Amino acid sequence: EVFGQDIPVCEQAAYIHMIAEDSLLQERGKIFRQRILDLKRKGHKTEPAFGMLLGIQTDPYAELLVYGREVLKKRKCALKSAKRVPGGDRGELNI
């Protein structure tokens, strides 16, 4: 599946989820990662699997977005400051 949005990458939900998940996997180590993989093999989607292991009682998609945005603030996502310049139908990023 291919999905795209006409907004900066750092503002896209899929990217923010990926950043949150990567950060959590790095922080929590190999055992946590293996438990996520085990849940996915059993048919759980990624965000709900994280939610189960983290004890999230509300919407794991929303909670991972909140966490991911905090991670990006700390990292000061470079694309936030990128400027679009005219480039026909496809804008170019001037970083």
C-alpha positions in Angstrom: 0.0 0.0 0.0 1.3 3.5 -0.9 -0.1 6.5 1.0 0.9 10.1 0.7 -0.2 13.5 2.1 0.5 17.0 0.9 1.9 18.1 4.3 5.4 18.1 5.7 6.6 14.6 6.6 7.1 15.6 10.3 3.4 16.3 10.5 2.1 13.1 9.0 0.6 10.6 11.4 2.3 7.6 9.9 5.7 9.2 10.3 5.0 10.3 13.8 3.8 6.8 14.7 7.0 5.4 13.2 9.2 7.8 15.3 7.3 6.9 18.5 7.6 3.2 17.9 11.3 3.4 17.0 12.0 5.5 20.1 10.1 3.0 22.4 11.9 0.1 20.8 15.3 1.7 21.4 14.4 2.7 25.0 12.9 -0.6 26.1 15.3 -3.0 24.4 15.3 -6.5 22.8 12.7 -8.2 25.1 10.1 -5.5 24.5 10.8 -5.7 20.7 10.4 -9.5 20.8 7.1 -9.2 22.6 5.8 -6.7 20.0 6.8 -9.1 17.2 5.1 -12.0 19.0 1.8 -10.0 19.2 2.1 -9.0 15.6 2.6 -12.7 14.6 -0.6 -13.4 16.5 -2.5 -10.9 14.3 -2.4 -7.7 16.3 -1.8 -4.4 14.5 1.3 -2.4 15.5 -0.2 0.4 17.5 -2.6 -1.9 19.5 0.4 -4.2 20.2 2.3 -1.3 21.6 -0.7 -0.2 23.6 -1.1 -3.6 25.1 2.5 -3.8 26.3 2.5 -0.2 27.5 -0.8 -0.6 29.4 -2.5 2.1 27.4 -6.2 2.1 28.4 -7.3 4.6 25.8 -6.7 4.8 22.0 -3.1 3.7 21.3 -3.1 5.5 18.0 -3.8 8.8 19.7 -1.4 8.1 22.5 1.5 7.2 20.2 0.9 10.4 18.2 1.2 12.5 21.5 4.4 10.6 22.4 5.8 10.8 18.8 5.2 14.6 18.7 7.2 15.0 21.9 10.1 12.9 20.5 10.1 15.1 17.4 10.1 18.3 19.4 13.2 17.0 21.2 14.8 16.1 17.9 13.7 19.4 16.3 12.6 17.7 13.1 14.6 19.3 10.3 11.8 19.2 7.7 9.6 21.5 9.9 11.8 24.4 8.8 12.0 23.4 5.1 10.6 25.8 2.6 8.7 24.8 -0.5 10.0 26.4 -3.7 8.1 26.4 -7.0 8.8 23.3 -9.0 5.9 22.7 -11.3 3.4 20.1 -10.0 6.0 18.8 -7.6 7.4 21.3 -5.1 11.0 21.0 -4.1 12.2 21.2 -0.6 14.8 23.8 0.2 16.5 22.6 3.4 
